[in-house]
Amino acid sequence: MIEPRPRFAAVSAVLALMVSFFSHSAAAQQLFGKNKVVYEDRDWWVFEEGMLQVFFYPGEEDLARFTLDVARATYREYAEYFRFEFEDPIPLILYGTHHGLKETHVIPSFVDDGTAGFTEFAKGRIALRATGNRAELRHLIRHEMVHAFTLSKLATVMSGMRIFDYEGPPLWFIEGLAESVANAEPDWRAHMMLRDAVLNDGLVPIPEMWQIFGSFLMYKEGESILDFLRSQYGDRIPTLLLESWWKGRDFADLLQQELGLSFEELDQQWRGYLKRRYFPQILLRRSPREQGRLVDEHTFFETSPVILGREDDGSMRLACLSYRDGPLSLYEVTVPPRGHAEYRRLVEGGRQAAFESLPPLRSRINVHEGREIAFVAKHGGRDALYIYDLHEGRTTFEFQMGPGDPVVEISSPSFSPDGRELVFSGLDAGGRSDLWIVNRRSRGLRRLTDDLWQETHPSWNSRGDRILFASDRENPATGRHDIFEISLSHPERVVVRVRHRSLDTAPRWIGGSDDFVFVSDRDGAPNVWIATEEGIAPISDVTGGVFFPQASWGEDRLEVSSAVYFERRFQLHLLRVPDLDTLAWQPAVSPRTPSEVVVDSVSGGEGGEFPVPRASPYEVDFGLDFVQSVVSLDPDLPFGSGASVGFTDLLGNHQVFVHFGTATDNFSLEDLNAGLSWTDQTSRLHRHMGLFRLAVRPNGLDRDLRDISEVRTGGFFGLTYPLSKFRRIETSTVFRHLARDPPGIVGGAGSTLGTIQSRTWLWSVFASYVSDNTLWRWEGPVRGTRTHLTVGQTFDLQNKGFSRSTIQLDTRRYYRGVGGSVVALRASSRLAFGDDPLPYYLWGQLNVRGLDFYTRKIAFGNLELRIPFLDGVGLRFPFGDLTFPPIRAHAFFDAAWLEDALFIDSFGQGVSPDSKYLGSLGYGASMVVYPPIAVRMDVLKTHDFNTFSPWEVRWGITLVY
């Protein structure tokens, strides 16, 4: 994938500057947010060869050599295909696990569970993660290197024509090209998704591809479109289009000029091509509705079901993972014979450190005696294995290894018959996947396999002496899995149970028998197969695909639960199993062909073994980067604006920001605001330091404040320690020289304003606690709590009357209501004490709406009801489509207590300047342009709880609180 997306690169920079602009008036708003945590320090090394650099950390050297081997062959292939050579090396940054990739600082945004790798736009960096399957890593390398060639080729072509402001290819073209070139032919995922889309009228037309922007379906539709173009206009047509990019205003115009095709004509031809390919499948396959029951046809993503048992009324009880209401969570599902299923959330993912995230498709869950559910969740830098007890209504077991221990990722735990042990697939920090057994009582760990092959989805048999699993040990070059059995008494004996030139995976024993079910795509689609002493046979033939089947014997029939991909969704399915006597049985083990050779090496398979390159320690090398964050140069300063330019090293761990601006509209050296900061994110404890010179000048404020004039020159040092993804503590110290001209804002006995002209040295200490577990959608937070507390003390080292104390507390809570509505509550207090208590500036829609004022002491609260109004609006023009984000209506009530308030201008008829109690109420609508930036309209009244002002309308660009 591309990160950030090229078409939004400029927009992202502008939005970052907008957030910077707002930071002076909403400092607390910027201090919320979740944390990207580096749980384990790493010493990075690098292989350098020609136009390639592979960055890795100790323990990954074998994987890094494999990566370099694949990248070397891929570079030769792509240089010839794209007719392009790089001038600077391509950096490939390798992580042994997905959890390592999540800690990367190559990009500031979070890496979600569905991201295998990305190509960063600014410096062309490629970040990759391993899964234990080297064929998957080979494909990932090839995919991301297509991005590197595409973006560099396009930039070179356009700069050669002296065109620097141009619209890049649409994302479906970029990702589709990467998949089309990286894959010799579409894989089973592509066929599954396209076949389902064509047969169920779910194929998204090319002009409307924005509907699935960034989704995996968009990747696969894009791949199919590029495959079609290459088949119709020649294999090199993508390269020719990139070389001719300067000829068109955009991609649609270029397509018309070069191929004589409009988007609509290309879409018509492509759709016809897919219909001819997939419509015959209707004769061979049926929908899941024809083969059983969909538990909930309106769900978006549910997976890994297991059968818990049956109730007396015939209802079936299941457990599953679902995105039903926010992050992926563990649910209990009761499916009655008729009517709607009932869901009960057992464990919510994505809201606390213990269950930071649950893997969606990597790991399945398991049940013991219908009561105990084993599942996996990320906890800190590693996975933890949990057992949830349905009778006790809580998790009763947690197993996690610490730093330095072998297993980082845990997948697909399976109970032993007595429930005392569990077997699972474990991935170590070096990207090697093996089978492990943990004892629940002693917590002792035993390794069953130790090799280069990927072993997944183990299943313990009822007698406790054998374990089924899937592995690529006979097909490491292709990554294709077969089904194997390992004996616990003789773990060196591994017997193949199912072998074929297809993908056979996810085996699971059936009750107390020697039979088992598994998933195979040998007939063109992943379906459920059964293995008995008769052989193997399919028991489903869905048009999409089947995942994670589990079977048990009911009173008179075999019951099978699974997840099916159908109508662009993953849904729970209860299969109606045909009579086993009617099945067409096949041999379980196909003979191996001479070309199928077991490979046990670190070679990438792209030219055999190669001499071990010489690795060297990573050296920090800075380069210009996009603006990535806002640096607080002086936390005690209530004013400020400007821009920041960021420089980072290749790994993104070291960041240098240069801040510049001016205190007035007329630029002069006296009005210059400048700062230089450095941030070190190589370890869990982040370090920040810097120097600054900040000027505060008259800028048209209230007559009592407009003569403020001061200059602060100094430096700061700070530490940030994330306790988890959701909580952190921060501390900073600032040493600065203050030069203030009269009249300043100074406190004194019996007065709120005084005059003082002085020069002095100040030393400040600040400490903060931040907690944020909110769940966000595009339109804003919908559930959770955010809290920010900062206390600060400033010491006047020359005793000239500038000492002060500050306390800021801001806590917010969000509740989901009916019909998608959200109730947002906020309580905030900002207090300043001492000889020189600088006021806080509160204005507009972020505080007490309708009022702009300064105050030294305030406590206020907000209550807002947000109601869905429009989920989306799209307009189609001849030059392209224009879409608008969701619009939400709202009603609000604000109330505040304050002291020493100084209103900026006319404060309305509803507020007395001497009142200590004031508020506002009203209604309006808002549209989030790009979270958290929103355009907002309020119709409001201000008041002092006695007199109300007339209704007035206020528009603004603000931040979502």
CORCOR-V88084 format. One record per pair of residues at least 12 apart in sequence whose C-alpha atoms are under 7 Angstrom apart, sorted by the first residue. I is the first residue (numbers start at 1). J is the second residue. D is the distance in Angstrom with one decimal. If there is no record, write none. Layout:
BEGIN
i->[I/I]
j->[J/J]
d->[D/D]
END
This chain:
BEGIN
i->[1/1/1/1/1/2/2/2/3/3/3/3/4/4/6/6/7/7/13/13/16/17/20/20/21/21/24/24/24/24/25/25/32/32/32/32/33/34/34/34/35/35/35/36/36/37/37/37/37/37/38/38/38/39/39/39/40/40/41/41/42/43/44/44/44/44/45/45/45/45/45/46/46/46/46/47/47/47/47/51/51/51/51/52/52/52/53/53/53/53/54/54/54/54/54/55/55/55/56/56/56/59/59/60/60/62/66/66/66/67/69/69/69/70/70/70/71/73/74/82/84/90/90/91/91/92/92/92/93/93/93/94/94/94/95/95/95/96/96/96/96/96/97/97/97/97/97/98/98/99/99/101/105/105/105/106/106/108/113/116/116/117/118/119/119/119/122/124/126/130/131/132/132/132/132/132/132/133/133/133/134/134/135/135/135/135/136/139/142/143/143/143/144/146/147/154/157/158/167/169/172/172/172/173/175/175/176/176/176/176/176/177/177/179/180/180/180/188/190/192/192/192/193/193/195/195/195/196/196/196/196/197/197/198/198/199/200/202/205/206/206/207/207/225/228/285/285/285/286/286/286/287/287/288/291/291/292/292/292/292/293/293/293/294/294/294/294/295/295/295/295/296/299/299/300/300/301/301/301/301/301/302/302/302/302/302/302/302/302/303/303/303/303/303/303/303/304/304/304/304/304/304/304/305/305/305/305/305/305/306/306/306/306/306/306/306/307/307/308/309/314/314/315/315/315/315/316/316/316/317/317/317/318/318/318/319/319/319/320/327/327/328/328/329/329/329/329/330/330/330/330/331/331/331/331/332/332/332/351/352/352/353/353/353/353/353/354/355/355/355/356/356/356/357/357/358/358/358/359/362/363/363/364/364/365/365/366/366/368/368/371/371/371/372/372/372/372/373/373/373/374/374/374/374/375/375/376/376/380/382/382/383/383/383/383/384/384/384/385/385/385/386/386/406/406/407/407/407/408/408/408/409/409/409/410/410/410/410/411/411/411/412/412/412/412/414/414/414/415/416/416/417/417/417/420/420/421/421/421/421/422/422/422/423/423/423/423/423/424/424/424/425/425/425/425/432/433/433/433/434/434/434/434/435/435/435/435/436/448/452/453/453/453/453/454/454/455/455/455/456/456/456/457/457/457/457/459/459/459/461/462/462/465/465/466/466/466/466/467/467/467/468/468/468/468/469/469/469/469/470/470/470/470/470/470/471/473/474/474/475/475/476/477/480/480/481/481/481/482/482/482/482/482/483/483/483/483/483/483/484/484/484/485/497/497/498/498/499/499/499/500/500/502/502/502/503/503/503/504/504/504/504/505/505/505/506/506/506/508/510/510/511/511/515/515/516/516/516/517/517/517/517/518/518/519/525/525/526/526/527/527/527/527/527/528/528/528/534/535/535/535/535/536/536/536/536/537/537/537/537/539/539/544/544/545/545/546/546/546/546/547/547/547/548/548/549/549/550/558/559/560/560/561/561/561/562/620/621/621/622/622/622/623/623/623/624/624/624/625/625/625/626/627/627/627/628/633/638/638/641/642/642/642/643/643/643/644/644/644/644/645/645/645/646/653/653/653/654/654/654/655/655/655/656/656/656/657/657/657/658/658/658/659/659/659/660/660/660/661/661/663/663/663/664/664/671/672/672/673/673/673/674/674/674/675/675/675/676/676/676/677/677/677/678/684/685/685/685/686/686/686/687/687/687/688/688/688/689/689/689/690/690/690/691/691/691/692/692/692/693/693/693/694/694/694/695/695/695/696/696/696/696/697/697/701/702/702/707/708/708/709/709/710/710/710/710/711/711/711/712/712/712/712/713/713/713/714/714/714/715/715/715/716/716/716/717/717/717/718/718/718/719/719/726/726/726/727/727/727/728/728/728/729/729/729/730/730/730/731/731/731/732/732/732/733/733/733/734/734/734/735/735/735/736/736/736/737/737/737/738/738/738/739/739/739/740/740/740/741/741/742/742/742/743/743/744/745/746/746/746/747/747/747/748/752/760/760/761/761/761/762/762/762/762/763/763/763/764/764/764/764/765/765/765/766/766/766/766/767/767/767/768/768/768/769/769/769/770/770/770/771/771/771/772/772/772/773/773/774/778/779/779/780/780/780/781/782/782/782/782/783/783/783/784/784/785/785/785/786/786/786/787/787/787/788/788/788/789/789/789/790/790/790/791/791/791/792/792/792/793/793/801/801/802/802/803/803/803/804/804/804/804/804/805/805/805/806/806/806/807/807/807/808/808/808/809/809/809/810/810/810/811/811/811/812/812/812/813/813/820/820/821/821/821/822/822/822/823/823/823/824/824/824/825/825/825/826/826/826/827/827/827/828/828/828/829/829/829/830/830/830/831/831/831/832/832/837/838/839/839/839/840/840/840/841/841/841/842/845/846/848/848/848/849/850/850/851/852/852/853/853/853/853/854/854/854/855/855/855/855/855/856/856/857/857/857/858/858/858/858/859/859/859/860/860/860/861/861/861/862/862/862/863/863/863/864/864/864/864/865/865/865/866/866/866/866/867/867/867/868/868/868/869/869/869/870/870/870/871/871/872/872/872/885/885/885/886/887/887/887/888/888/888/889/889/889/890/890/890/891/891/891/892/892/892/893/893/893/894/894/894/895/895/895/896/896/896/897/897/897/898/898/899/908/909/909/910/910/910/910/910/910/911/911/911/911/912/915/917/918/918/918/919/919/919/920/920/920/920/921/921/921/922/922/922/922/923/923/923/924/924/924/925/925/932/932/933/933/933/934/934/934/934/935/935/935/936/936/936/937/937/937/938/938/938/939/939/939/939/940/940]
j->[117/118/119/144/175/118/119/120/118/119/120/121/120/121/121/168/167/168/626/627/627/643/630/643/641/642/638/639/640/641/841/842/770/772/786/788/772/725/726/772/722/725/726/103/725/103/684/722/724/725/103/683/684/380/381/684/403/683/682/683/57/57/56/57/617/618/57/615/616/617/618/615/616/617/618/613/614/615/616/86/88/89/90/89/90/91/89/90/91/92/68/91/92/93/94/92/93/94/93/94/95/429/430/96/430/602/602/603/604/604/603/604/606/138/604/606/141/606/142/239/153/124/125/125/126/125/126/127/126/127/128/127/128/129/128/129/130/129/130/429/430/431/129/130/131/429/431/129/130/381/382/129/651/652/653/651/652/628/359/128/129/129/144/144/147/148/625/148/144/431/431/427/431/432/433/453/454/453/454/479/476/479/476/477/478/479/479/182/182/178/179/182/178/178/178/242/243/246/250/251/218/219/222/222/219/222/219/220/222/223/226/223/226/223/223/226/227/525/220/525/544/545/217/544/278/543/544/543/544/566/567/567/568/275/278/279/567/567/267/263/267/263/264/270/270/541/542/543/541/542/543/542/543/542/575/576/573/574/575/576/573/574/575/571/572/573/574/335/341/572/573/341/324/571/569/570/322/323/569/570/571/320/321/322/323/563/570/571/572/320/321/322/563/570/571/572/320/321/364/365/548/562/563/318/319/320/561/562/563/318/319/320/366/367/550/561/319/561/370/370/336/337/334/335/336/337/334/335/336/333/334/335/332/333/334/331/332/333/332/349/350/349/358/347/348/349/358/345/346/347/348/343/344/345/346/344/345/346/773/726/773/379/380/724/725/726/379/377/378/379/377/378/379/377/378/376/377/378/377/411/411/412/412/548/412/413/413/414/415/419/389/390/391/387/388/389/390/387/388/389/386/387/388/413/387/413/410/411/724/408/409/400/408/409/410/398/399/400/398/399/400/398/399/428/429/426/427/428/427/428/429/426/427/428/424/425/426/427/424/425/426/424/425/457/458/458/459/460/460/460/464/462/463/464/439/440/437/438/439/440/437/438/439/435/436/437/438/458/436/437/458/455/456/457/458/452/453/454/455/449/450/454/455/447/448/449/455/448/491/600/471/472/473/476/471/472/469/470/471/469/470/471/469/470/506/507/507/508/509/509/511/512/487/488/485/486/487/488/485/486/487/484/485/486/507/483/484/485/507/482/483/484/505/506/507/483/598/597/598/596/598/599/605/502/503/503/504/505/498/499/503/504/505/496/497/498/499/504/505/496/497/498/497/588/589/588/589/588/589/590/589/590/520/521/522/520/521/522/518/519/520/521/518/519/520/518/519/548/550/551/552/552/553/531/532/530/531/532/529/530/531/551/530/549/547/544/545/545/546/540/541/542/545/546/540/546/549/585/585/586/587/588/585/586/587/588/583/584/585/586/577/578/565/566/564/565/562/563/564/565/562/563/564/562/563/561/562/562/577/575/574/575/573/574/575/574/649/649/650/647/648/649/647/648/649/646/647/648/646/647/648/646/644/645/646/646/692/840/841/661/659/660/661/659/660/661/657/658/659/660/657/658/659/658/680/681/682/679/680/681/678/679/680/677/678/679/676/677/678/675/676/677/674/675/676/673/674/675/673/674/695/696/697/697/699/695/694/695/693/694/695/692/693/694/691/692/693/690/691/692/689/690/691/690/721/719/720/721/719/720/721/718/719/720/717/718/719/716/717/718/715/716/717/714/715/716/713/714/715/712/713/714/711/712/713/710/711/712/708/709/710/711/709/710/904/904/905/743/743/744/740/741/738/739/740/741/738/739/740/736/737/738/739/736/737/738/735/736/737/734/735/736/733/734/735/732/733/734/731/732/733/731/732/771/772/773/770/771/772/769/770/771/768/769/770/767/768/769/766/767/768/765/766/767/764/765/766/763/764/765/762/763/764/761/762/763/760/761/762/759/760/761/758/759/760/757/758/759/757/758/755/756/757/755/756/756/838/835/836/837/835/836/837/835/900/798/800/796/797/798/794/795/796/797/794/795/796/792/793/794/795/792/793/794/790/791/792/793/790/791/792/789/790/791/788/789/790/787/788/789/786/787/788/785/786/787/785/786/786/931/886/928/931/932/960/814/814/815/816/822/814/815/816/813/814/812/813/814/811/812/813/810/811/812/809/810/811/808/809/810/807/808/809/806/807/808/805/806/807/805/806/835/836/835/836/834/835/836/833/834/835/836/837/832/833/834/831/832/833/830/831/832/829/830/831/828/829/830/827/828/829/826/827/828/825/826/827/825/826/867/868/866/867/868/865/866/867/864/865/866/863/864/865/862/863/864/861/862/863/860/861/862/859/860/861/858/859/860/857/858/859/856/857/858/856/857/856/856/854/855/856/854/855/856/853/854/855/854/958/961/894/919/920/920/920/942/907/903/904/901/902/903/904/901/902/903/898/899/900/901/902/899/900/898/899/900/896/897/898/899/896/897/898/895/896/897/894/895/896/893/894/895/892/893/894/890/891/892/893/890/891/892/888/889/890/891/888/889/890/887/888/889/887/888/889/886/887/888/886/887/884/885/886/927/928/929/927/925/926/927/925/926/927/924/925/926/923/924/925/922/923/924/921/922/923/920/921/922/919/920/921/918/919/920/917/918/919/916/917/918/916/917/916/949/948/949/942/943/944/947/948/949/942/943/944/947/944/944/944/943/944/945/942/943/944/940/941/942/943/940/941/942/938/939/940/941/938/939/940/937/938/939/937/938/959/960/958/959/960/957/958/959/960/956/957/958/955/956/957/954/955/956/953/954/955/951/952/953/954/952/953]
d->[6.5/4.6/6.2/6.9/6.5/5.4/4.9/6.1/6.1/5.8/4.8/6.2/6.2/6.1/6.9/6.4/6.5/5.7/6.6/6.4/6.6/6.3/5.9/6.8/5.6/6.7/6.5/5.5/5.4/6.4/6.7/7.0/6.5/6.5/7.0/6.8/5.9/5.5/5.1/6.0/6.5/4.6/6.3/6.1/6.2/6.0/6.0/6.5/7.0/6.4/5.4/5.7/4.7/7.0/5.3/5.8/6.9/7.0/6.8/5.3/6.2/5.8/5.6/4.5/6.3/5.4/5.7/6.3/5.6/4.4/4.9/5.5/5.5/6.3/5.9/6.5/6.5/4.9/6.8/6.8/6.3/3.9/5.9/4.9/5.0/6.3/6.3/6.0/4.8/5.9/6.5/6.1/4.8/5.9/7.0/6.1/4.7/5.9/6.5/5.3/6.9/6.8/5.0/6.5/4.5/6.1/5.6/5.5/4.9/7.0/6.9/5.4/6.7/6.4/5.2/6.0/6.7/6.0/6.4/5.5/6.5/6.9/6.8/5.1/6.1/6.3/4.7/5.9/6.0/4.7/6.1/6.1/5.0/6.0/6.0/4.7/6.5/5.7/5.1/5.2/4.9/4.4/5.5/5.4/6.4/6.2/5.9/5.6/7.0/6.4/6.9/6.1/6.3/4.6/5.8/5.3/4.5/6.5/6.7/6.6/6.1/6.3/6.5/6.0/6.6/6.9/6.3/6.1/6.6/5.4/6.1/6.8/5.2/4.9/4.9/6.9/5.1/6.9/5.4/6.1/7.0/6.9/6.7/5.9/5.6/4.9/6.8/6.4/5.2/4.9/6.0/5.2/7.0/5.1/6.3/5.9/6.1/6.1/6.0/6.1/5.9/6.1/4.8/5.7/5.5/6.6/5.4/6.6/3.8/3.7/6.2/6.0/6.0/5.5/5.0/6.3/6.0/7.0/5.5/6.4/5.1/6.2/6.7/6.7/5.8/6.9/6.7/6.1/5.2/6.4/6.3/6.6/6.9/6.5/7.0/6.6/6.2/6.7/6.2/6.5/5.7/6.3/6.9/6.6/6.6/5.3/5.6/5.5/6.3/5.2/5.9/5.4/5.9/5.8/6.0/5.6/7.0/5.6/4.5/4.7/5.7/5.2/6.7/6.9/5.9/4.6/6.5/6.9/6.5/5.5/5.9/6.8/6.7/6.5/5.4/6.3/5.8/5.6/5.9/4.6/6.1/6.9/5.7/4.3/6.6/6.8/5.5/5.2/6.1/6.0/5.4/6.5/5.1/6.7/6.9/6.6/5.4/6.1/5.0/6.1/5.5/6.8/6.4/6.4/5.5/4.3/6.3/5.8/6.8/5.5/5.4/6.5/6.6/6.9/6.1/6.7/6.7/7.0/4.4/6.1/6.7/6.2/6.5/5.3/4.1/5.7/5.8/5.1/6.4/5.7/4.6/6.2/5.8/5.0/6.4/5.6/4.5/5.9/6.6/5.7/5.6/5.6/6.1/5.8/4.6/4.8/6.9/6.1/5.5/5.1/6.5/6.4/5.5/4.4/5.3/5.1/6.3/6.7/5.3/6.8/6.9/5.9/6.7/5.9/6.7/6.9/4.9/5.3/5.9/5.8/6.8/5.3/5.8/5.6/5.3/6.4/4.5/6.4/6.8/6.6/4.5/4.5/4.6/6.9/6.0/6.6/6.5/5.6/6.5/6.6/5.9/5.3/6.7/6.2/5.6/4.7/6.3/5.3/5.1/6.6/5.7/4.5/6.5/6.4/6.5/6.8/6.7/6.8/6.7/4.9/6.1/6.6/6.1/5.1/5.8/6.5/5.5/4.6/5.5/5.0/6.5/4.6/6.6/5.2/6.9/5.6/5.6/4.5/5.8/5.2/6.1/5.6/5.0/6.9/6.6/5.8/4.7/6.6/5.9/5.1/6.3/5.6/6.4/5.3/6.8/6.6/5.6/6.2/6.5/5.7/6.1/5.3/6.7/5.9/6.2/5.6/6.7/5.6/4.5/5.6/5.6/5.5/6.8/6.9/5.6/4.3/6.5/6.7/5.5/6.4/6.2/6.4/5.5/6.7/6.9/6.1/6.7/5.0/5.9/5.4/6.0/6.6/5.5/6.2/5.3/5.5/6.5/5.5/6.4/6.8/6.8/6.0/5.2/6.9/5.4/5.9/6.6/5.7/4.6/5.9/5.3/6.3/5.4/6.2/5.4/6.8/6.9/5.4/6.5/6.1/6.9/5.1/6.1/5.4/6.7/5.7/4.7/5.8/5.6/5.4/6.7/5.8/4.5/6.6/6.5/5.9/5.5/6.3/6.3/5.6/4.6/6.0/5.3/6.5/6.9/6.6/6.8/6.9/5.0/6.9/6.4/6.4/6.8/6.6/5.2/5.3/5.4/6.1/5.8/5.2/6.8/5.0/6.5/6.1/5.4/4.9/6.7/6.4/6.5/4.3/5.2/6.9/6.5/6.7/6.5/4.9/5.0/6.5/4.6/5.5/6.7/5.5/6.9/6.1/5.1/5.6/5.7/6.9/6.9/5.6/4.4/6.9/5.9/5.3/6.5/5.3/5.9/6.0/6.4/5.5/5.4/5.5/6.8/5.6/4.8/5.9/5.4/7.0/5.5/4.4/6.1/7.0/6.5/6.9/7.0/6.7/5.8/4.7/5.5/5.7/6.0/6.8/6.0/5.1/5.4/6.6/6.9/6.7/5.7/5.5/5.1/5.2/5.4/5.2/6.3/5.4/6.3/6.0/4.9/6.2/6.2/6.6/5.3/5.6/5.6/5.2/6.7/5.8/4.5/6.4/5.9/5.1/6.1/5.5/6.4/5.6/4.3/6.4/6.5/6.9/5.9/5.3/5.8/4.7/6.2/6.7/5.8/5.1/6.8/6.0/5.1/4.3/5.3/5.6/6.2/6.2/4.5/6.6/5.3/5.1/6.2/6.0/6.4/5.7/5.2/6.9/6.6/6.3/6.8/6.7/6.9/5.7/4.4/5.7/5.8/6.5/6.1/5.4/4.4/6.5/5.5/5.3/6.6/6.6/6.0/4.7/5.1/5.7/4.8/6.1/5.7/5.1/6.6/5.6/4.5/6.4/5.8/5.2/6.5/5.8/4.8/6.7/5.3/4.7/6.2/5.5/4.4/6.5/4.9/6.5/5.8/5.8/5.7/6.5/6.8/5.8/7.0/6.5/5.6/4.5/5.9/5.7/5.3/6.4/5.6/4.0/6.2/5.3/5.3/6.3/5.6/4.0/6.5/6.0/6.5/6.7/5.8/4.8/5.6/5.0/6.4/5.9/4.8/6.6/5.6/4.9/6.2/5.4/4.3/6.2/5.5/5.5/6.8/5.8/4.2/6.6/5.7/5.6/6.0/5.7/4.4/6.7/5.7/5.1/6.4/5.8/4.3/6.4/6.9/5.4/5.2/6.3/4.7/6.8/6.1/4.9/6.4/6.5/6.6/5.7/5.8/5.5/7.0/5.3/4.1/6.2/5.9/5.2/6.6/6.3/5.6/4.8/6.6/5.3/5.2/6.8/5.5/3.8/6.0/5.9/5.5/6.2/5.6/4.3/6.2/5.6/5.5/6.6/5.6/3.9/6.3/5.4/6.2/5.7/5.2/5.5/5.6/4.4/6.5/6.0/5.4/6.6/5.6/4.6/6.3/5.7/5.0/6.4/5.5/4.3/6.2/5.9/5.3/6.6/5.5/4.5/6.3/5.7/5.1/6.6/5.9/4.6/6.5/5.9/5.4/6.6/5.9/4.5/6.2/5.7/5.4/6.1/6.2/4.6/6.8/5.9/5.8/6.6/5.0/7.0/5.6/5.5/5.3/4.5/6.2/5.9/6.7/6.5/4.7/6.7/5.2/5.4/6.5/6.5/6.8/6.0/6.9/6.2/5.6/6.5/6.6/5.7/4.8/5.7/5.6/5.2/6.7/7.0/5.5/4.1/6.1/5.6/5.5/6.5/6.9/5.7/4.2/6.6/5.6/5.6/6.5/5.4/4.2/6.6/5.8/5.3/6.6/5.7/4.6/6.6/5.5/5.1/6.6/6.0/4.3/6.4/5.9/6.6/6.6/6.3/6.6/5.4/6.9/6.8/6.4/6.9/5.7/6.4/6.0/5.9/4.6/5.1/6.1/5.8/5.4/5.6/4.4/6.5/5.6/5.1/6.5/5.7/4.2/6.4/5.7/5.2/6.3/5.7/4.5/6.5/5.8/5.1/6.6/5.7/4.5/6.4/5.7/5.1/6.5/4.6/6.5/5.4/6.5/5.6/4.8/6.0/5.5/5.9/5.5/4.2/5.8/5.6/5.6/5.7/5.1/6.0/5.6/4.5/6.4/5.8/5.2/6.6/5.8/4.5/6.5/5.5/5.2/6.5/6.0/4.3/6.5/5.8/5.5/6.4/5.6/4.3/6.5/5.2/6.5/6.9/6.4/5.5/4.5/6.3/5.9/5.1/6.7/5.9/4.7/6.3/5.9/5.2/6.4/5.7/4.9/6.6/5.3/5.0/6.6/6.0/4.4/6.6/5.7/5.4/6.2/5.6/4.1/6.4/5.8/5.4/6.5/5.9/4.4/6.3/5.2/6.1/6.6/6.6/5.6/4.9/4.4/5.4/5.4/5.9/6.0/4.6/6.8/6.1/6.8/6.8/5.8/6.4/6.7/6.2/6.8/6.3/6.4/6.1/5.7/6.5/5.4/4.1/5.2/5.5/5.0/6.3/7.0/6.4/5.3/4.3/6.2/6.5/5.9/5.5/5.3/7.0/6.9/5.6/4.2/6.6/5.7/5.3/6.5/5.6/4.0/6.2/5.8/5.5/6.4/6.0/4.6/6.7/5.6/5.3/6.5/6.6/5.6/4.2/6.5/5.4/5.3/6.4/6.2/5.8/4.5/6.9/5.6/5.2/6.0/6.8/4.8/6.3/5.7/5.0/5.8/5.5/5.0/6.7/4.4/6.4/5.9/5.5/4.8/6.5/6.6/6.5/6.1/6.8/5.8/4.7/5.5/5.5/6.5/5.8/4.2/6.5/5.5/5.4/5.7/5.8/4.1/6.6/5.6/5.6/6.1/5.9/4.4/6.8/5.1/5.1/6.2/5.9/4.2/6.7/5.7/5.5/5.9/5.4/4.7/6.7/5.1/6.7/6.2/6.0/6.8/4.7/5.3/4.1/6.2/4.9/4.0/3.9/6.6/5.0/5.0/6.9/6.7/6.7/5.7/5.6/4.0/6.2/5.8/5.4/6.1/6.7/5.5/4.2/5.9/5.5/5.6/6.7/6.8/5.5/4.1/6.3/5.8/5.4/6.5/5.5/4.5/5.7/5.5/6.8/5.3/5.3/5.8/4.7/6.4/5.7/5.4/5.8/6.4/5.9/4.6/6.4/5.8/5.5/6.3/5.8/4.6/6.7/5.7/5.2/6.5/6.5/5.6/4.5/6.5/5.6/6.5]
END
